[in-house]
Amino acid sequence: MPSPLEHAMETLMFTFHKYAGDKNHLSKEELRALMDSELPGFLQNQRDPMALDKIMKDLDQCRDGKVGFQGFFSLVAGLTIACNDYFVVHMKQKGRK
């Protein structure tokens, strides 16, 4: 039986491949579909209408209009770090450690 962390890793891999049309990369449209379905609050809460374009530009290392698994993982890791930072500050404000 997989551990919670192993399950989380498996979920990341399955989620990427669920949306990746060629199984190795996400197009901008596929990235939008993934974010709309899997991270619905993120794009909805963006004040910048160009947020997805900026994200795609940052993640598209080869400048070919595609994002590989490493870029996708960088996005998830960055969002997770930001959420953790917010969580830590919030917990400190409540007097918890």
N, CA, C and O of each residue as an XYZ file, in Angstrom:
388
protein
N       0.846     -1.174      0.000
C       0.000      0.000      0.000
C       0.898      1.246      0.000
O       1.798      1.364      0.832
N       0.651      2.173     -0.936
C       1.520      3.351     -1.011
C       1.309      4.299      0.170
O       0.215      4.412      0.723
N       2.391      4.967      0.529
C       2.315      5.979      1.586
C       1.582      7.206      1.035
O       1.399      7.318     -0.177
N       1.161      8.121      1.907
C       0.503      9.342      1.426
C       1.369     10.135      0.441
O       0.854     10.680     -0.535
N       2.676     10.200      0.693
C       3.557     10.930     -0.214
C       3.668     10.217     -1.563
O       3.655     10.860     -2.613
N       3.777      8.892     -1.532
C       3.812      8.135     -2.790
C       2.511      8.317     -3.568
O       2.521      8.434     -4.793
N       1.409      8.338     -2.855
C       0.113      8.566     -3.501
C       0.065      9.965     -4.126
O      -0.448     10.134     -5.232
N       0.593     10.957     -3.423
C       0.623     12.323     -3.960
C       1.472     12.388     -5.229
O       1.095     13.054     -6.194
N       2.607     11.705     -5.232
C       3.469     11.672     -6.416
C       2.747     11.013     -7.585
O       2.793     11.503     -8.714
N       2.091      9.915     -7.304
C       1.330      9.203     -8.331
C       0.216     10.092     -8.889
O      -0.020     10.111    -10.097
N      -0.459     10.817     -8.019
C      -1.529     11.720     -8.447
C      -0.991     12.804     -9.371
O      -1.626     13.130    -10.373
N       0.172     13.369     -9.048
C       0.779     14.382     -9.914
C       1.079     13.807    -11.294
O       0.796     14.444    -12.309
N       1.648     12.608    -11.333
C       1.972     11.991    -12.625
C       0.714     11.692    -13.427
O       0.649     12.007    -14.616
N      -0.285     11.090    -12.793
C      -1.527     10.763    -13.498
C      -2.246     12.020    -13.975
O      -2.806     12.037    -15.071
N      -2.234     13.063    -13.164
C      -2.899     14.307    -13.549
C      -2.225     14.918    -14.768
O      -2.904     15.340    -15.704
N      -0.902     14.972    -14.768
C      -0.177     15.508    -15.928
C      -0.541     14.726    -17.187
O      -0.894     15.317    -18.207
N      -0.457     13.410    -17.118
C      -0.691     12.582    -18.307
C      -2.157     12.567    -18.738
O      -2.453     12.316    -19.906
N      -3.060     12.828    -17.824
C      -4.482     12.922    -18.162
C      -4.729     14.073    -19.135
O      -5.582     13.966    -20.016
N      -3.995     15.165    -18.983
C      -4.201     16.365    -19.801
C      -3.203     16.501    -20.951
O      -3.472     17.223    -21.911
N      -2.067     15.828    -20.872
C      -1.026     15.964    -21.895
C      -1.436     15.225    -23.166
O      -1.551     14.000    -23.174
N      -1.651     15.976    -24.227
C      -2.103     15.388    -25.487
C      -1.106     14.423    -26.090
O      -1.494     13.373    -26.602
N       0.175     14.762    -26.040
C       1.173     13.856    -26.609
C       1.883     13.037    -25.539
O       2.890     12.384    -25.813
N       1.360     13.076    -24.334
C       1.847     12.304    -23.174
C       3.198     12.768    -22.644
O       3.668     12.260    -21.626
N       3.823     13.716    -23.315
C       5.084     14.243    -22.814
C       5.036     15.737    -22.528
O       5.892     16.269    -21.821
N       4.024     16.417    -23.082
C       3.940     17.866    -22.944
C       2.492     18.320    -22.836
O       1.570     17.640    -23.287
N       2.320     19.480    -22.231
C       1.028     20.158    -22.196
C       1.101     21.366    -23.121
O       2.047     22.151    -23.047
N       0.116     21.517    -23.983
C       0.002     22.750    -24.758
C      -0.610     23.814    -23.849
O      -1.028     23.513    -22.730
N      -0.664     25.043    -24.321
C      -1.281     26.110    -23.528
C      -2.739     25.770    -23.240
O      -3.217     25.987    -22.126
N      -3.444     25.243    -24.225
C      -4.850     24.880    -24.044
C      -4.999     23.751    -23.033
O      -5.914     23.765    -22.209
N      -4.100     22.777    -23.097
C      -4.140     21.663    -22.143
C      -3.807     22.143    -20.730
O      -4.414     21.692    -19.759
N      -2.841     23.059    -20.620
C      -2.505     23.618    -19.313
C      -3.697     24.376    -18.746
O      -3.984     24.274    -17.553
N      -4.398     25.139    -19.590
C      -5.590     25.862    -19.136
C      -6.657     24.875    -18.659
O      -7.261     25.079    -17.606
N      -6.891     23.812    -19.425
C      -7.893     22.815    -19.030
C      -7.515     22.180    -17.692
O      -8.370     21.995    -16.826
N      -6.243     21.850    -17.527
C      -5.767     21.257    -16.272
C      -5.997     22.226    -15.112
O      -6.535     21.844    -14.072
N      -5.590     23.471    -15.297
C      -5.721     24.440    -14.206
C      -7.182     24.755    -13.913
O      -7.556     24.923    -12.752
N      -8.017     24.837    -14.956
C      -9.446     25.087    -14.742
C     -10.097     23.965    -13.940
O     -10.948     24.216    -13.088
N      -9.691     22.722    -14.218
C     -10.301     21.567    -13.554
C      -9.651     21.216    -12.220
O     -10.340     20.912    -11.247
N      -8.332     21.260    -12.181
C      -7.603     20.762    -11.018
C      -7.214     21.860    -10.019
O      -7.002     21.580     -8.840
N      -7.122     23.098    -10.489
C      -6.782     24.239     -9.624
C      -7.769     25.371     -9.907
O      -7.361     26.476    -10.265
N      -9.067     25.100     -9.746
C     -10.081     26.063    -10.206
C      -9.999     27.434     -9.546
O     -10.301     28.439    -10.189
N      -9.609     27.500     -8.312
C      -9.543     28.786     -7.636
C      -8.391     29.656     -8.090
O      -8.443     30.878     -7.949
N      -7.351     29.044     -8.634
C      -6.155     29.811     -8.974
C      -6.407     30.811    -10.095
O      -6.178     32.006     -9.912
N      -6.869     30.351    -11.239
C      -7.097     31.268    -12.355
C      -8.290     32.178    -12.101
O      -8.295     33.333    -12.527
N      -9.300     31.661    -11.408
C     -10.481     32.480    -11.124
C     -10.145     33.671    -10.241
O     -10.776     34.722    -10.352
N      -9.168     33.518     -9.373
C      -8.814     34.581     -8.430
C      -7.697     35.490     -8.932
O      -7.257     36.384     -8.209
N      -7.237     35.275    -10.148
C      -6.188     36.120    -10.701
C      -6.755     37.460    -11.141
O      -7.781     37.518    -11.819
N      -6.098     38.510    -10.762
C      -6.513     39.847    -11.202
C      -5.938     40.165    -12.577
O      -6.442     41.040    -13.281
N      -4.895     39.459    -12.951
C      -4.222     39.699    -14.227
C      -4.806     38.774    -15.291
O      -4.653     37.556    -15.191
N      -5.473     39.323    -16.306
C      -6.047     38.467    -17.346
C      -4.990     37.732    -18.172
O      -5.310     36.786    -18.890
N      -3.751     38.160    -18.072
C      -2.661     37.520    -18.809
C      -1.906     36.510    -17.943
O      -0.820     36.069    -18.321
N      -2.457     36.144    -16.803
C      -1.762     35.258    -15.865
C      -1.337     33.953    -16.520
O      -0.197     33.521    -16.353
N      -2.243     33.316    -17.268
C      -1.892     32.035    -17.886
C      -0.780     32.220    -18.911
O       0.117     31.381    -19.000
N      -0.821     33.297    -19.685
C       0.239     33.556    -20.662
C       1.588     33.723    -19.971
O       2.603     33.224    -20.456
N       1.600     34.419    -18.851
C       2.844     34.617    -18.109
C       3.349     33.305    -17.518
O       4.549     33.028    -17.541
N       2.436     32.505    -16.993
C       2.813     31.197    -16.447
C       3.396     30.332    -17.553
O       4.441     29.705    -17.378
N       2.716     30.301    -18.688
C       3.177     29.487    -19.816
C       4.565     29.941    -20.263
O       5.433     29.110    -20.528
N       4.778     31.241    -20.347
C       6.081     31.762    -20.763
C       7.171     31.329    -19.789
O       8.263     30.942    -20.206
N       6.876     31.394    -18.495
C       7.858     30.990    -17.487
C       8.166     29.494    -17.541
O       9.306     29.084    -17.323
N       7.155     28.687    -17.831
C       7.334     27.230    -17.805
C       7.857     26.661    -19.115
O       8.455     25.585    -19.126
N       7.642     27.362    -20.213
C       8.019     26.882    -21.548
C       9.507     27.120    -21.784
O       9.892     28.081    -22.450
N      10.335     26.244    -21.236
C      11.782     26.414    -21.284
C      12.350     26.343    -22.700
O      13.321     27.035    -23.007
N      11.770     25.532    -23.553
C      12.268     25.369    -24.922
C      11.655     26.382    -25.886
O      12.049     26.445    -27.050
N      10.707     27.165    -25.416
C      10.003     28.152    -26.238
C       9.342     27.509    -27.453
O       9.388     28.034    -28.565
N       8.724     26.350    -27.202
C       8.036     25.631    -28.278
C       6.528     25.578    -28.065
O       5.821     24.857    -28.769
N       6.037     26.346    -27.091
C       4.601     26.375    -26.824
C       4.107     25.184    -26.031
O       2.908     24.910    -25.993
N       5.034     24.469    -25.394
C       4.677     23.276    -24.632
C       5.341     23.306    -23.262
O       6.381     23.935    -23.067
N       4.713     22.609    -22.318
C       5.260     22.473    -20.965
C       5.436     20.986    -20.681
O       4.486     20.211    -20.788
N       6.653     20.593    -20.319
C       6.916     19.209    -19.959
C       6.566     18.938    -18.505
O       6.110     19.824    -17.783
N       6.788     17.697    -18.090
C       6.462     17.327    -16.714
C       7.261     18.152    -15.714
O       6.737     18.541    -14.670
N       8.522     18.418    -16.024
C       9.350     19.192    -15.095
C       8.776     20.596    -14.901
O       8.741     21.098    -13.777
N       8.329     21.227    -15.975
C       7.708     22.545    -15.861
C       6.418     22.492    -15.070
O       6.157     23.352    -14.229
N       5.605     21.469    -15.344
C       4.361     21.278    -14.597
C       4.662     21.101    -13.118
O       4.001     21.698    -12.269
N       5.661     20.282    -12.812
C       6.015     20.047    -11.415
C       6.525     21.329    -10.756
O       6.244     21.578     -9.584
N       7.269     22.137    -11.502
C       7.735     23.421    -10.970
C       6.562     24.320    -10.612
O       6.594     25.010     -9.594
N       5.528     24.314    -11.445
C       4.324     25.094    -11.162
C       3.669     24.615     -9.869
O       3.346     25.421     -8.996
N       3.477     23.311     -9.751
C       2.840     22.748     -8.554
C       3.700     23.018     -7.317
O       3.179     23.375     -6.260
N       5.007     22.847     -7.453
C       5.903     23.095     -6.318
C       5.848     24.560     -5.900
O       5.777     24.858     -4.708
N       5.880     25.471     -6.859
C       5.819     26.895     -6.542
C       4.528     27.273     -5.838
O       4.542     28.025     -4.863
N       3.411     26.751     -6.333
C       2.124     27.027     -5.691
C       2.074     26.432     -4.287
O       1.526     27.041     -3.368
N       2.646     25.242     -4.124
C       2.665     24.585     -2.816
C       3.521     25.371     -1.828
O       3.151     25.518     -0.663
N       4.655     25.873     -2.285
C       5.517     26.687     -1.423
C       4.784     27.953     -0.992
O       4.825     28.329      0.179
N       4.115     28.608     -1.935
C       3.365     29.824     -1.603
C       2.257     29.523     -0.600
O       2.043     30.288      0.340
N       1.558     28.418     -0.796
C       0.497     28.035      0.144
C       1.072     27.723      1.517
O       0.488     28.094      2.535
N       2.215     27.042      1.551
C       2.850     26.725      2.826
C       3.291     27.998      3.537
O       3.113     28.128      4.748
N       3.865     28.936      2.793
C       4.286     30.201      3.400
C       3.094     30.913      4.027
O       3.191     31.434      5.139
N       1.978     30.935      3.319
C       0.762     31.560      3.842
C       0.284     30.818      5.096
O      -0.097     31.438      6.088
N       0.311     29.487      5.034
C      -0.119     28.661      6.158
C       0.732     28.933      7.398
O       0.200     29.072      8.500
N       2.051     29.009      7.219
C       2.960     29.252      8.342
C       2.668     30.611      8.972
O       2.594     30.724     10.195
N       2.504     31.637      8.148
C       2.199     32.976      8.671
C       0.861     32.959      9.401
O       0.731     33.532     10.483
N      -0.119     32.312      8.816
C      -1.449     32.236      9.417
C      -1.397     31.517     10.773
O      -2.040     31.947     11.731
N      -0.645     30.442     10.849
C      -0.532     29.697     12.105
C       0.197     30.520     13.162
O      -0.169     30.469     14.336
N       1.219     31.277     12.769
C       1.935     32.128     13.729
C       1.016     33.207     14.273
O       1.093     33.562     15.449
N       0.148     33.728     13.418
C      -0.790     34.758     13.861
C      -1.790     34.193     14.861
O      -2.289     34.915     15.724
N      -2.077     32.914     14.743
C      -2.999     32.264     15.677
C      -2.278     31.773     16.928
O      -2.910     31.241     17.841
N      -0.949     31.949     16.974
C      -0.192     31.541     18.143
C       0.218     30.088     18.139
O       0.575     29.543     19.182
N       0.172     29.448     16.977
C       0.585     28.040     16.869
C       1.931     27.975     16.181
O       2.348     28.916     15.506
N       2.601     26.857     16.360
C       3.878     26.629     15.680
C       3.807     25.381     14.862
O       4.785     25.014     14.210
